Amino acid sequence: MKYKLVSFGKGEVKIGFPDDLLSEVISFLKKKIISYVVSDNPKLSCDFGKYNQYLRFLKKDIPIDRTYNPYLKKYSGTFSIIFEDEKEIEEFEIGKNINESAELVSKVFSNDVNSIVKLNSGVKFKIIDKNVEYK
């Protein structure tokens, strides 16, 4: 979203933006599977754990072969989904813009097109199209 990131701890960054944009920013972060903590009252947070895609977005100029371990590869292919309360269809290519071991990938693989799926974080999405294989 082009906000300036400020480092404040080991591997932690913070940003600031107007209060009226909070819901838009949170929606963007959930859609992109990026963990966050909002420190104001009330405290809001969402932790995607090992599925957090923050580094992929931060370092998107790093070649993909440096961002994942090929021995952990499980899935290949492409898929399209739409997140709950969103209007834009997101397209993913495994190994290009999403990690092979991401929870999202395994949920898409395990469910049919037109299924409504819920991630462990509570984020819901609908599978629009998929061509995913297990390796």
N, C-alpha and C positions, 0 to 999 in steps of 0.2 A: 504493500500500500504506500510505499515510498516515504514512510516515517523515518526519522533519524533514530538510530539505535544507540543507546548509551550503555556501556559496560559498567556493571557495579559489583561484580563478584565472579567467582570461578564459573565460567560458562553461563553466566546470567546477564541478561540485558534488560533495559527498560525503555519504554517510549512514553510520550505524552501526546494527548490530542484532546479536542473539545469534548465535554460530557455528552453532547447530543449525538456524537458519532459512535458511542460505546456499543450499541446493539449492532451497528454495521460492521465494526471491527471484530466483535465476537463471532458474528456469523461468518465472516471471511476466514478467521482462524480455524473454526470448526470445520468448515468446508475444505480447507487445505490440510487438515489433520495436524495442526500446530498447537502444542500445549500453551497454556497461558494462566496467569494469576493477575487478578485485578485487586490491588491492595486497598482501595477505598472501602468505606462502609456501605453496604455489606460486602464482605470479601467474596469474590467470585473466582472460580478456578476450574480448569479442565486439564487433566494430565493424560496424554495418550501413551505415556511410558515409552517403551522401545519402538513404538510405531510413530512417534513424533517426527514430523517431516520438516522441522525448523531448519536443520542444517542443510537440507536439500534446497530450500528456498534461499537461505543466506548465501550458500556457495554454489549457486546455479551455474556459474561459469567453470566449475571444476568438471572435467570429463567424467562421465558416469562410471567408468571402470575404476576410478579412484574412490568412489563413494559407497561401494558395497563389496562384500566378499562373494565372489562367484561360486564358492563351494556351498554357500547357504541358499543358492537359487532353488526355488521350489516350483514356481509357476512362470509361464510365459504367455504372451498374447496381449490383447487389447480389450477394453471394456468402456462403456459409457454409463454414467449414473446421474441421477438428479437428487440433490439433498433436499430433505424436508424443508418446506417454507422457502425454497429457492426456485428461480425460474430458468436458470441457465443449466444446460446439460454439460457435465464435466467429462472429458475424454481422457483416458489413461492408457499409457503403453508401459507394460511392466518392464522394468529395467531402464526406462528412460525418464519418466516423471513420477514413478512410484516404485518403492522397494518391493522385491519379490516376496519378502516375508511379512509384509504389512497385513494387519488384521483385515483391512478393507479388501485386499486381494483374495484372501481365503474365504471371506464371506461371499464375495461375488462368485467364486468358483463353486461354492457349496449350494448356491441358490439359483433359481430359474429367472429368466428374463421376466420382467414385470413384478417380481417379488419386492416387497417392502422389507428391508433388513435393518436391524438395529446393531450398532457397534457397542462394545463394552462401555464406551464413554456416554452412551445414551443417544448419540447422533443417529438419525434415521435417514435412509436413502432408498431410492427405487432403482432397480437395475433396468436400464433401457436397452442395452445391447451388450453381448459378451462373446468373446472368442478367446477363452482362457484354457490353457492346458497345464496339467501337472507334469513336472519333469522328475 
